[in-house]
Amino acid sequence: MIALTIKEIADALGARMIGLEPQSTITQYPVIDSRDATGDCFFVALPGEHSDGNDFAEAALAAGARFAITTREINGPCLVVTDALIALQALAQLARAKSSDCVFIGITGSQGKTTTKELLGHILMTQGETVVPAGSFNNEIGVPLTILRCTDKTKFCILEMGARHKGDIAALCEIAQPTIGAVLVVGNAHLGEFGSREMIAQTKGELIDSLPSGATAVLGAYDEYTPLMGQSRSDLSRVIFGEKSLCKVRAADVEIREGRAHFDLVTTSGRAAVSLRLLGAHQVANALAAAAISTALHVPIETIAATLSTAESTSKWRMELHDVGDYILINDSYNANPESMAAALRTLALFAQERGGSSWAFLGKMHELGGLERESHQEIGRLADRLGIDHLVAVGTDLYTVTCEELTIHECPDSQAAMEIAMNIQAGDSLLVKASRAEGLDKLSQQLLELITLRDTGEQA
C-alpha cells in the first residue's frame, strides 16, 4: 500500500482512534477475512450477509494485524467509523490520490473481463510493477482492495469493473479515477437485472463517460453499442479493436489449430504474429483488447505479440483443458451467458472435427436472463445442432429442448443422471461442461475427468 500515517487514514475516514500512535506509518494493504491476517496488515470489519465483521476483529489482531477498522470499539487498537465499507472506499480514494505516477486502467464488458485483465497484466509486467485484481475483485469491495495493493513503485493498476445495477460502474470510477477505460462488449449477461441490452450498454458506458479529459477509451467492435461510446467527446482518444479492417488494433489471417487461435496482430506500429495458448476462438477478442490497451501505453508491438503468445490462464474452471489420452474435457463451469456458451460450443465443435470422435456438451442453466431465459437457452440448443454437436446433456433443466436435425438432447434431472449418460462416451470423444456458477457443475466436471482417466488407463492396459 502507499505509505500513510494512522492520522492520515483517520482523517480521511473521519474515524475515532483508539490505542494507536497517530504518526505511525502503514504500508501493508488491508484484509477483510481475519483468517488472512498476518503481521503488519490491518483488518477491515465489513458487514456480511450472515455475520458481522466486528466479531472477527480481535481474532485478526491476535493473528498479527496492527489494528482494525470497525464500527464499534473493540478490545485492541482500532479506528472506529460509521460505515466500514464507505471507510474502505474512502481509504482507496486517498491512496489513489497519492498514486500520481501510476496509470489506472478500468476494464468492463459483458464477458472477457477476467481473461483480458490477466493478459494485460502479463504484458504490462514486462514494463514495470503491475497490480492485477485477484480472482473476480470487480465490485465495490474488490476495486478498493485492488487499489490499496499499489505501492509507490507501482506503474500500472488494472481494475476489473462489474455491474449489476445502473450507476455501479460510475461509482467505481469515482473511487478509481481511471485514465484508460476499456469496454470489451455489450452482451446479454445480467439481462434479467438490467431489463434490456440498451440499459446494459448505458451502464458499461459509464466507464467512458467518467474518463477525464485527455484520457483514452479502448472499445471493442463486437456489438452495435460499444464502438459508439465516447463519440461525442472530442477530449478523448478512442482506440477501436476487433477483426474489421477499419479497427486501429486488429487481428488478421486468423486460424484455429488444436482449439487455439493464431493470427497477425496489426496496429499503427506494424504487424506481428501471435499464437495464443488460451483455448477458444473467442480469446482473439480478449487478446486484442489487451493489445489495444498496451498499444495506448506505448508498449512495442513485438513485446505485445511475444507476451500474448506465452500467456496462460490462471483462472480456475474457465476453459480449463484436460487432454487425457484419447479424450478431451473442457471444464468451463465457472460461469455462463449466451455469448460465452456459444463460444464454448464452437470450441468443442472444433476439437471434435479435429479428433473425429463424438462431441458431448454437458450444459446447466444460464442465470439472470429474465424474460429471455427460455428463448436464450433454446437458441443455444439450435446453435449446438447447427455446429454438429452430437450430444447435448441438459443437467437440471429442460430449457435447452428444441427440435433438432442431428443433435441428440438428453434431459437429466441432476449430475448423477448425467453421469449415467456419460457411460456412453467412447475413446476419441470431446466433452464440454458449462453452466452458471450457481449450478455447481464443477463437481460434474471432476466426475467426468475421473471417468475418462479410468477409461484411458483401462484402454492403455
N, C-alpha and C positions, 0 to 999 in steps of 0.2 A: 504494500500500500504506500501511497505518497506519505511522507513523514508529516505527522500532525501532532500537536500537543493536545493533552487532555482538555486544556482550556479552549483551544480552537474548536475541538469537537463539541464540547459542552455548549459553547456559544452558538454554534451552528444549529444545534438541536434544541436549544432552549432548555437544557437539561439541568437538573439539580445534582451536584457532585456529592458523593458520599464515599469517604475513605480513599480519596485519590489525590495525588500530587498534581496540581494544575499544569506545571511546566514539564511534566514527564512526557516523553515523546513515544508515539506509537507508529510502528512501521509494518506490523503484521496485519493482514486482512482478517475480517471477521468470519465467524462460523455461526450457523443457525441451528445446528444439531450438536447438543452437548457431547455426543459421542465422538465428534470430530475435534474437540478442543485439545490443544497442545500448548506448550509453553509459548508465551508472548502473544498469542492470539487474543481476541476478545469475542464475547458471545452476545448475540442479539436475540432477545427473547420475543420472537414473533408469536402471534396467536395462531393456533392450529384449529382444524375443523373439530377435533375431539380432544384437544389438550391446550394447556396454557404454557407458553414458553417460559414464563416466570418460574414455573415449578421446577425447571431444569437448570436454572441459572447457577445455583450453588454447586450442582454436580459439575458444571462446566468449569467453575472456579477451582474445584478440587482437582480437576484433570489438568490444570495449568493455565487456564485463561486468566489474563491480567485483571479484567473487570467485565462487567456485563451491562448491557443497555436494557433496562427493564421499565415496566410501568408501575412498579411498586418497590418499596425499599426491601432489600434482602439482607441476609447476614453475610456481608462481604462488600468489596469495592464495587460501586455501580454508578451509572448515570441514569437517573430516573426521568422518564419522558412521559408525555401524554399518550403517544401512539408509537409503538416500536417500528411499524412498517414505514410510517412517514419519516421517522428518525433515520432509518436505513437509507431512504431515498435522499434525504437532505444531506446525509454524510457523503453519499455518492456524488451529489451535485457539488459539494465543497471540493472533493478530490478531483472531479472533472475540471473545475475552475482553475485548479493549481497544476493541471497537466497540459500546459500550453505547448509543449514540444511534442505531444503525442497526437497522431491522427486517429480520430474516432470514426468508425465505419459502421453504418447501420444496414442490415440486410433483412428484407421481408419478402413475402410471397406465399402463395397457397401451397407450394411444395418446393423442395430442393434447398431450403434454408440451411439445414444441418450439414448436408454434403458440401454445399458451396462454402460455408464458413470453414469447414475442415480443409478444403482445397486451397482457399485463400490463405489460411494460416500456414499451410505447408509452403506456399510461395513466399509470403512476407517474412517468414522466419529466416530466409536467406538474406534479408535486408536489415534485420535488426530485431531487438526484443519485441515479441508479439504476444498479446494476450488473446486467447481464443476461448469462447464460452465452454464451460464444462457441460456435457450432456445437452439437454434442451433448456438451458438457462435463458429463456426468451420472454419472461414476463416481468411484472412489477417488482418481483423479488430477484429474479435471476440477472436482469440487466444491471441493477445497482451492485450486486455482488461481483459481477464481472468487472465493472469499472473500478471497484475497490481492490482488484488484484493488480492494477497498474502501479508501477514504481516510477521513480524519477528517471529511470533508464528505458522505460517502455517507449517504443517508437510507433507502434500500431496497436489499436484496441478494436477488435472485431466484436460487434454486438448483433446477435440474432434477435429479431423483434417479431413476436407473435401477437395475435389479437383474437379476441372473442366478442368484442363489442366495439362499436364506433367510438373513437376517441382514445382507445387503448394505445395505439402507436404514437399519437400526438403526445400523450402523457409520458411515454418512454423517451421521446425525443426531447421533451422539456428537461428531463434529467440528464440525458447523454450528450445533447448538442452535437450530433454527428456533422461532419463536413463533407462526407461522402455517403450518399444514400443509394441503395440498390433495391429495386423491386424486380423480382425474378419473373413472376407470372401471376395472373389472376385466374383462379380456378374455382372449383366447387367445394373445397374444403370448408367446413363450418357453415355451409349454405343454410342449414336449418336455423342457425342462430342469427345470421345476418339478413336472411329473407330473400336476397337477390344477389346476383353477381355484380350488379351496379353498386350495391352497398359495400360489397367486399372490395371492389376497386377503389371506392372513396376512402375506405379505411386504410388500405395499403398505401394509397396516395398521400396519406397524412405524413409519411416519411419524407416525401419530396416537398410537400408544402412547408414542412418545418425546417428545411435546409436554409442556412444563412446565405446572404448574397456572396457570390464568388465560389459557391460550393459546386460539387459535381453530382449529377444524377445519372446512375447507371441503370438502364432499362432493358428488359427482355422484349424480344419481338415475337412472342409466342401466344399472344392473345390480342384482342382488339382494344383493350383499355391501357395496358402498360406503356406502349410506345408514345402515347399522347400525354403522359404525365409531365408536368413542368413546361409544357409548350408555351404557355402564356408568360413565362418568366424569362426575360432577356438577361437576368443577372446570374443564371445558372449555366454551367456547361453540361450538355446532355450527351451521353455515350450510349448508343443502341447496340445491343449484341444479339446474335442469332445466326441463322443459316441462310439469310437472304442476302443478295449481292449488295444491297444498299447499307447494310449494317457496318458500323465502324470497326467492330470486332466480330469476326465471323468464322465459321468452320466451312472448309471446302474439301471436296473429294472424300466425304465420309464413307468409311467402310466398317462393317461389323464382322469381327472374326473371333470365334470362340466366345461370343456374348459380349465382347468388349469393343469399344469404338476406337478407330484410328482415323485421324483427319489432319488436315493442314490448318494451323491457326493463322489467320490473316488479320493484320492490324495495319495502321498507317505506318508502322515501323518496318513492315516486311511480312515474311511468311516463314513458318517453322512447323516441322512435323511433330505431332502429338500421338502417343499410343497410351491410352488410358488403361489402368489396371482395374478400375471400377467396373462393375457389371451393369450392362444395360445401355441401350442407345440413348435413353433419356439423360444419361450422365454428360452428354455433349453440352446440353444447355447449362448444367451446373459448372462445367469446366470453363465455358465461355464467360459466364458471369464472373468467376474468379479471375479470369484473364482480363476482362474489361476493367475491373476494379484495379488490378495490378498495373495495367497499362496507364490508367489515370494517375497512378502513383509513380509513373516513370520507371517501372521495373523493365529491364531489357526483355525483348520477346524471346530471346534464346533461353534466358533464365526461366521465364514463364513456361515455355514448352517443355523444357527438360524437367522442371519440378512437377508439372502436371503428370508427366509420364512415369514418375516414381511414387506418386501419392497413392496410399491405400486407405480404405475406410477404417475408422476406429469405432464406428457406431455399431452396437450390438443389435442383431436381428434386422438390419437394413441391408437388403440384397446380399445376404451372407451366403456365400457359395460353399457347398460341400461336394467335392469330387471324390466319390467313393467307388473305386473300381469302374464297373460298367454303369454306374448310376450317378445322376446329378440331382442334388437337392438345393433349391434356392429358398432360404429362410428370410422372408420379408414381412415377418409378423409384427413388427414394431407399430405400424400404423397403416391406414389405408384411406384413400379417397378415390373418386373415379379416375382422375388423371394418373395417379401412381399405380392404381390397379391395372389400367390399360398398359402402362409402361412395363410392368412386371410380366404381364401375359405375353407381350411381344418378345421379351427376353426369353421366356420359356419356349415360345414357338421357335425362336432361332436355334436354341440348343437342341430341340427335338429334330429340327431339319438337319442339323449338322451330324447328329448322332444316329438318326434313323429309327430310334425307338418311339414308344408312345409318350404322349405328354399328359401329365396329371396336374390339375390345378385344384388344390385344397383351399377353398375360399370361405371365409367367415363374413359376417355382416360388416358393412361400412356404416359408421355412425354419423350423426349430425348432418343429415341431408334433407331434413324437413319434408316438405310436400313432394320433393323429387326422389324420395327414397326408393320406391318400387321401380320407377322409370330408370333411375340410375343403375340399379342392380341388374335389371333386365337388359339394359344396353351393354353391360359387361358380359352377360351371357351371350348376347348376339355377337359381340366382338370376339369372344372365345371361339364361337362357331366359325366366324369369317377367317380367323387366324389358323384354323385347322387344329385347335386343341382337341385332343381325343377324349379326355375325361374331365369334367368339372364336378368336383366333390364339394357340395354345399354343406357346410358344417353349422348346424344350429339355426338354419334359416331356409325359407323356401323362396326368398326374393329373387334368386337368380333364374328361376324356372321360366323358360321360353321355348317356343317351337324351334327346333334346330334341324339342319340337314345332316350333319355329320357328328356333331358333339353329343356325347352321352353325359347326361346330368344325373348325378347320384345325390339324393337328398338324405342327409344323415342328421339325426337329432342331436348328436354330440360327437366328441372326439373318439369315443370307444367304437361307435358305429363306423366312423370314418376309417379307423384302423382295420376294421373287418373288410372294408372295400379295398384297403391298401394291400391286402394279401394277394391281390391280383397283379401287383406290379411285377414286371419282369426285367431281366438284365437288358441294359440299353435304354431304359426309360428315364425321362426327366421329370422332376417334381418341383412344384412351387407351393409354398404355404404363405397365405397373405390374408390379413383382416385388420380391422381396427384394433388397437391395443387392448381395449376392454374385453375383447373376445377370448383372450388368453391362448391363442393358437401357438405360442412359442412352445408350449408343452407338447402339442401335437407334432410340431416340427422335430422336437427331440425324440419322440417316439418313432417317427419315420426315419430319422437318422440311425437310430439303433436297429431298426428293421433292415435297412439296406446294408448296414455294416455287417450284420449277421448273414444276410443273403450273400454278400460279396465274399465273406470268409468261407462260407459253406461251398460256394461255387468254385473258389480257388482251391479248396481242399480236395 
